[in-house]
Amino acid sequence: MDPFDAGAGGLLRQPRAVWATAGASVVAFMGIGLVDPILPSIAGGLNATAGQVSLLFTSYFLITAVAMLVTGFASSRIGGRRTLLLGLAFVVVFAGLAGTSGSVGELVGFRAGWGLGNALFVSTALAVIVGAAAGGSAAAILLYESALGLGMACGPLLGALLGDASWRYPFFGTAFLMAVGFLCIAAFLKEQPKPARKTSLLDPLKALGHGGLASAAVSAFFYNYTFFTVLAFTPFVLNMSPYRSGAVFFAWGLLLAVFSVIVAPRLQKRFGSLKVLGGSLVLLAADVLVLGYGDHTTAVVCTILSGAFIGVNNTVYTELALGVSDAPRPVASAGYNFVRWFAAAAAPYFAPRIEEWTGSLRIPFVVAAVTAVAGALVVVVRRKSLTTEAEELESRHASEDSVAVFAN
């Protein structure tokens, strides 16, 4: 089945509730890369160092990681719709407050509250899209990855356009867009059926007892360190104006979107999920190594090119996380994200400090290359478990495709 085939219940033929959730997801993912092109401007406006400003990512993702244990607990009790609306409300409030910050400490604190809202929304949104989308889980995951890629591409662009006037405006802009998302969810998404069994706070951790899910999470942990070294540390290395930095990360996000939605499924079909994942991680390691050791033009090219490998990795990891265990999808997603988001919190903190400790801009990228290779090694070492699970996942997708084609 072609996921873009409207007649097959693919990406182009979805209920309004799915489009409303996906649209709000785009804005939620915009918030991740929003600050990229304005990081130097924020540092200048608040008299902060690169290390201090990097805490905007660290606080955001640290809270996001911990909050993953709460998302299933909340949604199984108050329902998916209310959980989404609660998360959006948090983002609207704290994104707006972030724009009023008078110090980097206040901004870091407001970003933490923003991270809580984003965790409630993003984790639940994936489960809602998978549950409500037409065309099976494969189409739903691609729709979710489309939202992720589009948001990651548009976030830096919005940050550059609004941030050129003031670093505060992107935060106000995000609050406004998330308020629109709130209204769309409230209008078009009906309350989802609650699970028969309420999720406890420990269920995501228990789900990690499954070897396949734990392996996917550990590999994704190493990969995310590389991913967010590129996202959070590279703007200081490029040292460009908000417009130029925004253009670079817009191109990066476009590649991420294209490779996650169009290229990754085709590569998986031809070579298999694990070969594609391992190869993409090694190529990403080579890319960030060249990024660190090349001249400015090379750094720009490698930054953009990394979006291709990141897009492929995101799609494969998401499919593995949702399909490798028998845990309910929201629980598996929460456990997986709980592990991997800690790396997203660590990379922005350690990358500038490694540069300070070593006196070299290259070493943080060497470390990032090593973590990408470590992620690939986990895939190789755990291939027996992951291969079995991946084959079952691909077989399930094939069955869904056959049913969809037969039904049409």
DACOR-V416550 format. One record per helix or strand. SS is the DSSP state (~ for helix, > for strand). FROM is the first residue (numbers start at 1). TO is the last residue. If there is no record, write none. Layout:
ss:SS from:FROM to:TO
ss:SS from:FROM to:TO
This chain:
ss:~ from:6 to:8
ss:~ from:16 to:33
ss:~ from:36 to:45
ss:~ from:50 to:78
ss:~ from:80 to:98
ss:~ from:104 to:132
ss:~ from:136 to:163
ss:~ from:169 to:188
ss:~ from:203 to:207
ss:~ from:211 to:238
ss:~ from:242 to:271
ss:~ from:273 to:293
ss:~ from:296 to:323
ss:~ from:329 to:358
ss:~ from:363 to:381
ss:~ from:383 to:407
